[in-house]
Each structure stands twice: as C-alpha cells, then as structure tokens.
Amino acid sequence: MKRMALVVGVMVFGISLMLWAGWHNLRERKLAMQRAQENKVELIPDKSGGAAQAGASEGDGPTPKMTGKTAPAFTLTTLDGKKVSLSDYKGRPVLVNFWATWCGPCKVEMPWFEELRKQYASQGFEVLGLADDVDAARMRLKRWRREPASLIRSC
C-alpha cells in the first residue's frame, strides 16, 4: 500500500512539474514576442525617390526608424586574403547577406543575389556574403559560380 501511494505521489509530482514547465514556457514565449514586437523596426522604401520626409501622411504608415543612420563599421578578410571594410562601399547600395553552407534557404537565395548584383552593378550595387564556415563556402562557391569567388567574406 505504501509503495502504491509513493508511485501515485511521484506521478502526481511529475505531471505537476510538466504542467508548470509548459505554463512557464508559454509565458516566457509570450513575453519574448512582446519584447520583439516593441523592438521591431520597419524599413519602408521612400516613395518619393529622394530623402525621407520628416512627416508621413496618414496613408504612408510609420516613418522608417533606420533612415539617416549609419551601418556599424566592420572589416573582414576575403577568401583571397584581402582586407575589406564596409566603409570601402560608402555611398553605394550594399546588401549584406549572412549565410552558411548547411543552410537550405541560403542555397536557394545565393543565385538570386548574384542575378540581383549583375542587374544593378551598373548603379554601384554590391552583395557581401558573410559565411562562418569559410572552407566549405569556398568549395560551394566554386560549384555555384564560374567566375572567381570574390564576393564572399569570412566572419
């Protein structure tokens, strides 16, 4: 009889612990979603084609919070061993892409970014791909591209 009571007690404790953990996890996820929503920055293209206007009309939505702010400076080494800084591209449109060879969506988007770069290269547009797994990235790029892999930087 004592053994049965002990087993039931342990089961009740275990179930209670799992219910508490689930409730706690749900609460933490809701709080994280609220924090993410508060920190959300919307990037909205300027419809006029010029500098962002100080006030937006009612139908335009919120003004972008990134307008006029500079990107953080960084310097990286290319696969060729050259040092490249983001300041080297000052005044030019640059897309910075963080990718990895094991990332499925990255494999899909890489040719798109290459086409985008070719399409707008005459306007100074550049794509900087930052990969953490440099050796694997070098091999992957040889398969993706025919010309030398000079766009991919290591972090």
C-alpha positions in Angstrom: 0.0 0.0 0.0 2.8 2.4 0.9 4.5 1.6 -2.4 1.3 2.4 -4.4 1.0 5.7 -2.5 4.6 6.5 -3.3 4.1 5.7 -7.0 1.0 7.8 -7.2 2.7 10.7 -5.4 5.7 10.6 -7.8 3.3 10.5 -10.8 1.3 13.5 -9.5 4.5 15.4 -8.8 5.9 14.6 -12.3 2.6 15.6 -14.1 2.5 18.8 -12.0 6.1 19.6 -12.9 5.4 19.1 -16.6 2.3 21.3 -16.4 4.2 24.0 -14.6 7.1 23.8 -17.2 4.6 24.1 -20.1 2.9 27.1 -18.5 6.2 28.7 -17.7 7.4 28.2 -21.3 4.2 29.6 -22.7 4.5 32.7 -20.5 8.2 33.2 -21.5 7.4 32.9 -25.2 4.6 35.5 -24.9 6.9 37.9 -23.1 9.6 37.3 -25.8 7.1 38.0 -28.5 6.0 41.3 -26.8 9.7 42.4 -26.5 10.3 41.5 -30.1 7.2 43.5 -31.2 8.4 46.5 -29.2 11.9 46.4 -30.8 10.6 45.8 -34.3 11.9 48.2 -36.9 10.1 48.6 -40.1 12.0 49.6 -43.2 9.7 51.3 -45.6 11.0 52.5 -49.0 10.8 56.2 -49.7 8.1 56.5 -52.3 9.3 59.9 -53.5 12.7 58.6 -54.5 14.5 61.2 -52.5 15.4 61.7 -48.9 12.8 60.6 -46.3 10.4 63.3 -45.3 10.1 64.4 -41.7 6.3 63.8 -41.5 4.4 60.9 -43.2 0.9 61.3 -44.5 -1.8 59.2 -42.9 -1.8 56.5 -45.7 2.0 56.1 -45.8 2.3 54.3 -42.4 5.2 54.8 -39.9 8.4 56.6 -40.9 11.4 54.2 -41.1 13.5 54.4 -38.0 16.7 53.5 -39.9 16.6 56.5 -42.2 19.8 58.6 -41.8 21.5 56.1 -39.5 24.9 54.6 -40.5 25.6 50.9 -40.6 28.1 49.7 -38.0 31.7 49.6 -39.3 33.4 46.2 -39.8 36.5 44.9 -41.5 36.7 41.3 -42.8 39.1 39.2 -44.8 38.1 37.9 -48.3 38.7 34.4 -49.5 41.7 35.8 -51.3 43.2 37.2 -48.1 42.4 40.9 -48.8 41.0 43.2 -46.0 37.7 44.7 -46.9 35.8 47.2 -44.9 32.2 48.3 -45.1 33.5 51.9 -45.4 35.0 50.8 -48.8 31.4 50.8 -50.1 30.4 54.2 -48.6 27.7 55.9 -50.7 26.9 52.7 -52.6 24.0 50.4 -52.1 25.1 47.2 -50.4 23.3 44.0 -49.4 24.9 42.2 -46.5 23.9 38.5 -46.5 24.8 36.2 -43.6 24.8 32.6 -44.9 26.1 29.1 -44.3 26.7 26.1 -46.5 24.4 23.9 -44.3 21.5 26.5 -44.7 18.9 25.3 -47.2 17.3 28.7 -47.9 20.8 30.2 -48.3 21.5 27.7 -51.1 18.3 28.9 -52.9 18.9 32.6 -52.4 22.5 32.8 -53.4 21.9 32.6 -57.2 19.1 35.2 -56.8 21.5 37.6 -55.1 24.1 37.0 -57.9 21.5 37.9 -60.5 20.4 41.0 -58.5 24.0 42.1 -58.3 24.5 41.7 -62.0 21.3 43.5 -62.8 22.2 46.6 -60.6 26.0 46.5 -60.8 26.0 49.5 -63.2 24.4 51.5 -60.4 27.2 50.5 -57.9 25.1 47.8 -56.1 27.2 45.1 -54.4 26.4 42.0 -52.4 28.6 41.0 -49.5 28.0 37.4 -48.4 29.4 36.6 -44.9 30.0 33.0 -44.2 31.3 31.4 -40.9 32.4 28.1 -42.5 34.9 29.6 -44.9 36.5 26.4 -46.3 33.1 24.8 -47.1 31.9 28.2 -48.5 34.9 28.3 -50.9 34.0 24.8 -52.2 30.3 25.6 -52.5 31.0 28.8 -54.4 33.2 27.0 -57.0 30.1 25.0 -57.8 27.7 27.9 -57.9 29.7 30.4 -59.9 32.0 30.2 -62.9 34.0 33.4 -62.1 36.3 33.7 -59.1 34.6 33.9 -55.7 35.5 37.4 -54.7 32.2 38.4 -53.1 32.1 36.1 -50.2 33.7 37.3 -47.0 34.6 35.3 -43.9 33.5 36.5 -40.5 
